[in-house]
Amino acid sequence: MSNHLYDTLAAAHAGNTAPFIQRTGASDLSFDGFLAMAARLAHVLTENGLTPGDRVVVQAPKSVEMVALYIATIQAGGVFLPLNTAYTRDEVAYFVGDAEPKVIVCDPGSAAAMAGLAGQVGATLLTLGTDGSGTLTGGLAERPATFDTVQRDPGDLAALLYTSGTTGRSKGAMLTHDNLLSNARTLTSHWRITEGDVLIHALPIFHTHGLFVALNTSLIAGARVHFMPAFDLDAILAALPKATLLMGVPTFYTRLLADPRLTRERAANMRLFISGSAPLLAETHLAFTRRTGHHILERYGMTETNMITSNPYDGERRAGTVGQPLPGVEVRLTNPETGDPVAQAEVGMIEVRGPNVFKGYWRMPEKTAAELRDNGFFITGDLGQVSGDGYLSIVGRAKDLIITGGYNVYPKEIEDVLNDIAGVAESAVFGIPHADFGEAIIAAVVPEKGARPDPETLSHVVADKLARFKHPRRYEIVDALPRNTMGKVQKNVLRDRYAGA
């Protein structure tokens, strides 16, 4: 049977004994061996009631088995829903309640806490640890190494990824088989990824960059993946001489630059360094070129659209820009108020249309209608400017989105937690430039009359409620928040005030 995404990513490698995944301290896993692992996991999923269209929620440590679980879900006709491992139980409760999965996979240490959530939606709870052990993989070798692939069409859902909203309520972006496959094919061609490449994979695999960009392109091209549990400076420096590709976030490059072992000689075998998920400072781009001779290729994408633009493989990789629209992808800039196109070189709302654009928000038709136009253009919420020769620069975000360390953070979610704390009258959360993380989160807090909130106490409360990447790096106690004549908080004033502090 035809399965649009699985057939291209995986089935094409049947019988391919070439190495696919390379792990420190373990033998290489061939493409064929990887397919067998995925097939066995597909049997586990169907044994636990998975039917076509059912969701599989995964909040587990990065492992090869988790990558195979993604492919197994697709082969069995399910919808893959990975969650950030930093999310708290309260945050996960919302995702589980909204998605109503058939199967939940979590770290063994979280099983007791997750059991209640699984019971509430009638899901089967399985576990998967860092070393690949758990109830998901127990007895895996006893399952058949082949699986009758479930038919899925290009427009069927393949993944559901949650992205925060300014109202604090997360939205599930519905990504189809063709959304993922069309974008992966384009990137593989545009970045000239081939079976001769070796990718250093140190990204997490619970979001678009590490999962769909890095791994889907590697599978299509037949490239080898040097699979690392997380960013490890020593491991990456050791791997560079035998690798050809690195996909990372700006933090990767600032940390590499801080180490004198990063030299032109060490990077001589590398073909391409790619950066995304957060703005790459122009000075980082230029410093990396001076040190290594390589020009980092910066690109732009988001959960709802996969990748939108990319600096060229051949031609100028312009610092401070995210390049030009990818083949088959249309980008336009519009007036945020009217929706009309803006004049050349003017700042406007970035809108995108193409086969990469998602199907809509899960069970949110009103939100889908508000952000996905009838003509197929998606309103990104980002403000941009295009040069005369077509290079796009991101100049701001209309919805005050903060991108820190590659993660999207919306201020209101943090403000809601702070405003519930005794002694806090109101708060405003905003981002300021940070060389390592792209942006640092700052919270300005106004005390209630007679109160004096302690920043350490505020920090402890936030730590209990929200994932670590959402924690403000600094709390500023202020008498009042700056407002305009209409009473709206002027976060631009706050950003300017604390940017150099």
C-alpha positions as CSV (number, residue, x, y, z in Angstrom):
1,M,0.0,0.0,0.0
2,S,1.1,3.6,-0.6
3,N,2.1,5.7,2.4
4,H,3.3,9.0,1.1
5,L,5.9,9.9,3.7
6,Y,7.1,6.5,4.8
7,D,7.6,5.3,1.3
8,T,10.2,8.0,0.6
9,L,11.9,8.4,3.9
10,A,12.1,4.7,4.8
11,A,10.8,2.1,2.4
12,A,13.3,3.2,-0.2
13,H,16.1,1.9,2.1
14,A,14.9,-1.6,2.4
15,G,17.9,-3.9,2.1
16,N,20.3,-1.0,2.4
17,T,23.1,-2.2,4.7
18,A,25.0,1.1,4.7
19,P,25.4,2.7,8.1
20,F,22.7,5.2,8.9
21,I,23.2,6.1,12.6
22,Q,26.6,6.3,14.3
23,R,26.7,6.4,18.1
24,T,29.6,6.7,20.5
25,G,30.1,3.5,22.4
26,A,27.7,1.5,20.2
27,S,27.9,-0.2,16.8
28,D,26.6,1.6,13.8
29,L,22.9,1.0,12.9
30,S,22.3,0.4,9.2
31,F,19.4,1.7,7.3
32,D,18.0,-1.8,7.0
33,G,18.4,-2.3,10.7
34,F,16.7,1.0,11.5
35,L,13.7,-0.1,9.3
36,A,13.5,-3.3,11.2
37,M,13.5,-1.5,14.5
38,A,10.7,0.8,13.3
39,A,8.7,-2.1,12.0
40,R,8.9,-3.9,15.3
41,L,7.8,-0.7,17.1
42,A,4.9,-0.3,14.6
43,H,3.7,-3.8,15.8
44,V,3.9,-2.5,19.5
45,L,1.8,0.5,18.6
46,T,-0.9,-1.5,16.9
47,E,-0.9,-4.1,19.7
48,N,-1.8,-1.2,22.0
49,G,-4.7,-0.1,19.9
50,L,-3.3,2.4,17.5
51,T,-5.4,2.9,14.4
52,P,-4.9,5.3,11.4
53,G,-5.2,8.9,12.5
54,D,-4.6,8.2,16.2
55,R,-2.1,10.4,18.0
56,V,1.1,9.1,19.7
57,V,2.4,11.6,22.4
58,V,6.1,11.3,23.2
59,Q,7.9,13.0,26.0
60,A,11.0,11.0,26.3
61,P,14.8,11.5,26.2
62,K,16.5,11.7,22.9
63,S,17.4,8.2,21.6
64,V,17.6,6.3,18.4
65,E,14.6,4.3,19.5
66,M,12.6,7.6,19.6
67,V,13.6,8.3,16.0
68,A,12.5,4.8,15.1
69,L,9.2,5.4,16.9
70,Y,8.6,8.5,14.7
71,I,9.0,6.3,11.6
72,A,6.9,3.5,13.2
73,T,4.1,5.9,13.9
74,I,4.0,7.0,10.3
75,Q,4.2,3.4,9.0
76,A,1.3,2.4,11.2
77,G,-0.8,5.4,10.0
78,G,-0.6,7.4,13.3
79,V,0.1,11.0,14.0
80,F,3.4,11.8,15.8
81,L,3.3,14.3,18.7
82,P,6.6,15.0,20.3
83,L,6.8,17.1,23.5
84,N,9.6,19.1,24.9
85,T,11.2,17.1,27.7
86,A,11.3,20.3,29.9
87,Y,7.5,20.6,30.0
88,T,6.0,20.2,33.5
89,R,3.1,17.9,34.2
90,D,0.6,20.8,34.2
91,E,1.8,21.7,30.7
92,V,1.7,18.2,29.4
93,A,-1.8,17.8,30.9
94,Y,-3.1,20.4,28.4
95,F,-1.5,18.7,25.4
96,V,-2.8,15.3,26.3
97,G,-6.3,16.5,27.0
98,D,-6.4,18.4,23.8
99,A,-4.8,15.8,21.5
100,E,-6.5,12.8,23.1
101,P,-3.7,10.3,22.1
102,K,-4.1,6.6,21.9
103,V,-0.6,6.0,23.2
104,I,1.7,8.0,25.5
105,V,5.4,7.3,25.7
106,C,7.4,8.9,28.6
107,D,10.6,8.5,30.5
108,P,10.4,5.7,33.0
109,G,11.0,8.2,35.8
110,S,7.9,10.1,34.8
111,A,5.6,7.1,34.5
112,A,3.9,7.5,37.9
113,A,3.1,11.2,37.3
114,M,1.9,10.4,33.7
115,A,-0.3,7.5,34.6
116,G,-3.2,9.7,35.7
117,L,-3.1,11.7,32.5
118,A,-3.1,8.6,30.4
119,G,-6.1,7.2,32.3
120,Q,-8.1,10.4,31.8
121,V,-8.0,10.0,28.0
122,G,-8.0,6.2,27.9
123,A,-4.4,6.1,26.5
124,T,-1.9,3.3,26.9
125,L,1.2,4.5,28.8
126,L,4.6,3.1,27.7
127,T,8.1,4.1,28.8
128,L,11.3,4.8,26.9
129,G,14.6,5.7,28.6
130,T,17.8,7.4,27.4
131,D,19.4,4.0,26.8
132,G,16.4,2.8,24.8
133,S,15.0,0.5,27.5
134,G,11.4,0.6,28.8
135,T,8.1,-1.0,28.3
136,L,7.9,0.3,24.7
137,T,11.0,-1.8,23.7
138,G,10.6,-4.7,26.1
139,G,10.5,-7.9,24.1
140,L,11.0,-5.9,20.9
141,A,13.2,-8.5,19.2
142,E,10.3,-11.0,19.4
143,R,8.2,-8.9,17.0
144,P,8.4,-9.3,13.3
145,A,11.0,-7.2,11.5
146,T,8.5,-6.3,8.8
147,F,5.1,-4.5,9.0
148,D,2.3,-4.1,6.5
149,T,2.5,-0.4,5.9
150,V,-0.8,1.4,6.4
151,Q,-2.0,3.5,3.4
152,R,-1.9,7.2,3.9
153,D,-2.4,10.0,1.4
154,P,-0.5,13.2,0.9
155,G,-3.1,15.2,2.8
156,D,-3.4,12.9,5.8
157,L,-1.9,14.1,9.1
158,A,1.6,12.9,9.9
159,A,2.5,15.1,12.9
160,L,0.9,17.4,15.4
161,L,3.2,20.0,17.0
162,Y,2.1,22.4,19.6
163,T,3.1,26.1,19.4
164,S,2.4,28.7,22.0
165,G,-0.1,31.5,21.5
166,T,-0.2,35.0,22.8
167,T,-3.3,34.2,24.8
168,G,-1.3,31.5,26.6
169,R,-3.3,28.7,25.1
170,S,-1.1,26.4,22.9
171,K,-2.2,25.5,19.4
172,G,-1.6,22.2,17.7
173,A,-0.2,22.7,14.2
174,M,-1.5,19.9,11.9
175,L,1.3,18.8,9.5
176,T,0.4,16.5,6.6
177,H,2.5,13.9,4.9
178,D,3.1,16.3,2.0
179,N,3.9,19.2,4.2
180,L,6.9,17.3,5.7
181,L,7.9,15.5,2.5
182,S,7.8,18.4,0.1
183,N,9.9,20.5,2.5
184,A,12.4,17.8,3.1
185,R,12.9,17.2,-0.6
186,T,13.4,20.9,-1.2
187,L,16.0,21.2,1.5
188,T,17.9,18.1,0.5
189,S,18.2,19.5,-3.0
190,H,18.8,23.1,-2.0
191,W,21.6,22.2,0.5
192,R,22.9,19.4,-1.7
193,I,22.8,16.7,0.9
194,T,23.9,13.3,-0.5
195,E,24.7,9.8,0.7
196,G,28.3,11.0,1.1
197,D,27.4,13.4,3.9
198,V,27.9,12.8,7.6
199,L,25.6,15.0,9.8
200,I,26.5,15.9,13.4
201,H,23.2,15.6,15.1
202,A,23.2,17.3,18.5
203,L,19.8,18.9,18.4
204,P,16.7,17.8,20.4
205,I,14.2,15.8,18.4
206,F,11.0,17.1,19.8
207,H,10.7,20.0,17.3
208,T,10.9,20.8,13.6
209,H,14.6,21.5,13.4
210,G,16.1,18.4,14.9
211,L,13.4,16.0,13.7
212,F,12.0,17.0,10.4
213,V,14.8,19.2,9.0
214,A,17.8,17.2,10.1
215,L,16.5,13.6,10.0
216,N,14.0,13.7,7.1
217,T,16.7,15.2,4.8
218,S,19.2,12.6,6.0
219,L,16.8,9.8,5.3
220,I,15.9,11.1,1.8
221,A,19.6,11.5,0.9
222,G,20.8,8.3,2.5
223,A,23.3,10.4,4.6
224,R,25.0,9.1,7.7
225,V,24.0,10.7,11.1
226,H,26.5,11.0,14.0
227,F,23.9,10.9,16.7
228,M,24.6,12.7,20.0
229,P,22.4,12.8,23.0
230,A,22.7,16.6,23.3
231,F,25.1,19.4,22.6
232,D,28.5,18.4,23.8
233,L,31.4,20.8,22.9
234,D,34.1,18.2,23.2
235,A,32.1,15.6,21.2
236,I,31.4,18.0,18.4
237,L,34.9,19.2,18.1
238,A,36.1,15.6,18.0
239,A,33.6,14.8,15.3
240,L,34.2,17.7,13.0
241,P,37.2,16.3,11.1
242,K,35.2,13.3,9.9
243,A,31.8,15.1,9.4
244,T,30.5,17.2,6.6
245,L,27.3,18.8,8.0
246,L,26.3,20.5,11.2
247,M,22.8,21.8,11.9
248,G,22.6,24.0,15.0
249,V,21.2,27.0,16.8
250,P,23.2,30.2,17.4
251,T,24.2,28.9,20.8
252,F,26.2,26.1,19.1
253,Y,28.2,28.6,17.2
254,T,28.9,31.0,20.0
255,R,30.1,28.1,22.2
256,L,32.3,26.7,19.4
257,L,33.8,30.1,18.9
258,A,34.6,30.4,22.6
259,D,36.9,27.4,22.3
260,P,40.4,27.8,20.8
261,R,40.2,24.2,19.5
262,L,37.9,25.4,16.7
263,T,40.3,26.1,13.9
264,R,40.3,26.3,10.1
265,E,42.2,22.9,10.1
266,R,39.6,21.2,12.3
267,A,36.8,22.3,10.1
268,A,38.5,21.6,6.8
269,N,36.4,18.5,6.0
270,M,33.1,20.2,6.7
271,R,31.0,21.1,3.8
272,L,28.2,23.1,5.4
273,F,27.3,24.8,8.7
274,I,23.5,25.6,9.1
275,S,21.9,27.8,11.7
276,G,18.3,28.3,12.6
277,S,15.5,28.3,15.3
278,A,16.7,31.7,16.6
279,P,18.3,34.8,15.1
280,L,22.1,34.5,14.4
281,L,23.9,37.7,15.3
282,A,25.8,39.2,12.4
283,E,28.9,39.4,14.5
284,T,28.7,35.6,15.2
285,H,28.4,34.9,11.5
286,L,31.5,37.1,10.6
287,A,33.6,35.8,13.5
288,F,32.9,32.2,12.5
289,T,34.0,32.9,8.9
290,R,37.2,34.6,10.1
291,R,38.0,31.6,12.4
292,T,37.1,28.7,10.1
293,G,36.7,30.0,6.5
294,H,33.1,28.8,6.5
295,H,30.1,31.1,6.0
296,I,27.2,29.8,8.2
297,L,24.0,29.3,6.2
298,E,21.1,30.8,8.0
299,R,17.6,29.9,7.2
300,Y,14.1,30.7,8.5
301,G,11.1,28.6,9.3
302,M,8.5,27.9,11.9
303,T,6.4,25.0,13.3
304,E,3.4,25.8,11.0
305,T,5.4,26.1,7.8
306,N,8.6,24.0,8.1
307,M,11.4,26.0,6.3
308,I,10.4,29.1,4.4
309,T,13.7,30.8,3.3
310,S,17.3,29.9,3.1
311,N,20.6,31.7,2.3
312,P,22.0,30.2,-0.9
313,Y,24.3,27.2,-1.1
314,D,26.1,29.0,-4.0
315,G,26.2,32.8,-3.7
316,E,26.3,35.2,-0.8
317,R,25.3,34.0,2.6
318,R,24.5,37.4,3.9
319,A,25.0,38.0,7.6
320,G,21.8,39.3,9.4
321,T,19.5,37.9,6.8
322,V,17.6,34.6,6.4
323,G,18.1,34.4,2.7
324,Q,15.5,34.0,-0.1
325,P,12.3,32.0,-0.4
326,L,12.9,28.3,-1.0
327,P,11.9,26.8,-4.4
328,G,8.1,26.4,-4.5
329,V,7.5,28.7,-1.5
330,E,6.0,32.1,-1.9
331,V,6.7,34.9,0.6
332,R,5.1,38.3,0.6
333,L,5.1,41.2,3.1
334,T,1.8,42.9,3.9
335,N,0.4,45.7,6.0
336,P,-0.5,44.1,9.3
337,E,-3.7,46.2,9.5
338,T,-5.0,46.0,6.0
339,G,-3.4,42.9,4.6
340,D,-2.3,44.8,1.5
341,P,1.2,44.3,0.1
342,V,3.8,46.8,1.2
343,A,6.2,48.7,-1.1
344,Q,9.7,47.4,-1.8
345,A,12.1,47.7,1.2
346,E,9.2,48.6,3.6
347,V,8.7,46.6,6.7
348,G,5.7,44.3,6.6
349,M,4.1,41.2,8.0
350,I,5.6,38.0,6.6
351,E,3.1,35.8,4.9
352,V,3.9,32.4,3.3
353,R,2.2,30.0,0.9
354,G,3.3,26.7,-0.5
355,P,3.1,22.9,0.0
356,N,5.1,23.3,3.2
357,V,2.3,25.3,5.0
358,F,0.3,23.4,7.6
359,K,-3.3,22.3,7.3
360,G,-4.5,24.4,10.3
361,Y,-4.8,24.3,14.0
362,W,-6.1,21.2,15.8
363,R,-9.7,21.7,16.9
364,M,-9.3,25.5,16.5
365,P,-11.2,26.5,13.3
366,E,-11.5,30.1,14.4
367,K,-7.8,30.4,15.0
368,T,-7.1,28.7,11.7
369,A,-9.4,31.1,9.8
370,A,-7.7,34.1,11.5
371,E,-4.1,33.1,10.6
372,L,-4.6,31.0,7.4
373,R,-6.1,33.1,4.6
374,D,-8.5,31.7,2.0
375,N,-5.9,32.1,-0.7
376,G,-3.5,29.8,1.2
377,F,-1.2,32.5,2.7
378,F,-0.3,31.9,6.3
379,I,0.2,35.0,8.5
380,T,3.4,34.3,10.4
381,G,3.2,37.1,12.9
382,D,6.8,38.0,12.1
383,L,7.8,41.4,10.6
384,G,10.3,41.5,7.8
385,Q,12.0,43.5,5.2
386,V,13.2,42.4,1.8
387,S,16.3,43.8,0.0
388,G,16.3,44.7,-3.6
389,D,17.9,41.4,-4.5
390,G,15.4,39.3,-2.5
391,Y,17.1,38.7,0.9
392,L,14.7,38.6,3.8
393,S,15.6,40.1,7.2
394,I,13.5,39.5,10.3
395,V,13.1,42.9,12.0
396,G,10.6,42.1,14.8
397,R,7.7,40.1,15.9
398,A,4.2,41.5,16.0
399,K,3.2,39.3,18.9
400,D,6.2,39.8,21.2
401,L,7.4,36.3,20.7
402,I,10.7,35.6,22.5
403,I,13.1,33.1,20.9
404,T,15.6,32.0,23.5
405,G,18.1,29.1,22.8
406,G,16.0,28.1,19.8
407,Y,12.7,27.8,21.8
408,N,9.6,29.9,21.3
409,V,8.4,31.7,24.5
410,Y,5.3,33.9,24.7
411,P,5.4,36.5,27.5
412,K,1.8,36.1,28.6
413,E,2.2,32.6,29.8
414,I,5.0,33.8,32.2
415,E,3.0,36.9,33.1
416,D,0.0,34.8,34.1
417,V,2.1,32.9,36.6
418,L,3.8,36.0,38.0
419,N,0.5,37.9,38.3
420,D,-1.0,35.1,40.5
421,I,1.8,35.5,43.1
422,A,0.9,37.2,46.3
423,G,2.3,40.8,46.3
424,V,2.5,41.1,42.6
425,A,0.2,43.8,41.0
426,E,1.2,43.2,37.4
427,S,4.1,42.2,35.2
428,A,5.5,42.5,31.8
429,V,7.8,39.9,30.2
430,F,10.0,40.7,27.2
431,G,13.2,39.7,25.5
432,I,16.5,41.5,25.0
433,P,19.4,40.5,22.7
434,H,21.7,37.9,24.0
435,A,24.8,36.7,22.1
436,D,24.5,33.1,23.3
437,F,20.7,32.4,23.4
438,G,19.5,34.9,20.8
439,E,17.3,36.6,23.4
440,A,17.2,36.6,27.2
441,I,13.9,36.7,29.1
442,I,13.4,39.7,31.5
443,A,10.5,40.2,33.8
444,A,9.5,43.6,35.0
445,V,7.3,43.2,38.1
446,V,5.2,45.9,39.8
447,P,4.5,45.2,43.5
448,E,1.1,45.6,45.2
449,K,1.0,48.6,47.5
450,G,3.0,47.9,50.6
451,A,4.6,44.7,49.2
452,R,8.1,44.0,48.0
453,P,8.3,40.7,46.0
454,D,11.6,38.9,46.4
455,P,13.1,37.9,43.0
456,E,14.3,34.6,44.4
457,T,10.7,33.8,45.5
458,L,9.4,34.7,42.1
459,S,12.0,32.5,40.5
460,H,11.0,29.5,42.6
461,V,7.3,29.9,41.8
462,V,8.0,30.1,38.0
463,A,10.4,27.1,38.2
464,D,7.6,25.0,39.7
465,K,5.1,26.0,37.0
466,L,7.0,26.4,33.7
467,A,9.7,24.6,31.7
468,R,13.2,25.9,32.4
469,F,13.6,27.6,29.0
470,K,10.7,29.9,29.9
471,H,12.3,31.1,33.1
472,P,13.3,34.8,33.2
473,R,17.0,35.4,33.6
474,R,16.4,38.5,35.6
475,Y,13.5,40.1,37.6
476,E,13.3,43.9,37.7
477,I,11.1,45.3,40.5
478,V,9.6,48.6,39.1
479,D,7.1,51.2,40.4
480,A,5.1,51.2,37.2
481,L,5.1,49.9,33.7
482,P,5.5,52.4,30.8
483,R,2.2,52.8,28.9
484,N,0.9,54.7,25.9
485,T,-2.0,57.1,25.9
486,M,-4.4,54.1,25.3
487,G,-3.0,52.3,28.4
488,K,-1.1,49.7,26.5
489,V,2.2,48.5,28.0
490,Q,5.1,49.7,25.9
491,K,7.4,46.7,25.9
492,N,9.6,48.5,23.3
493,V,10.4,51.0,26.1
494,L,11.3,48.2,28.5
495,R,13.5,46.5,25.9
496,D,15.4,49.7,25.3
497,R,15.8,50.4,29.0
498,Y,17.2,47.0,29.9
499,A,19.0,46.0,26.7
500,G,22.4,47.2,27.9
501,A,21.9,46.5,31.6
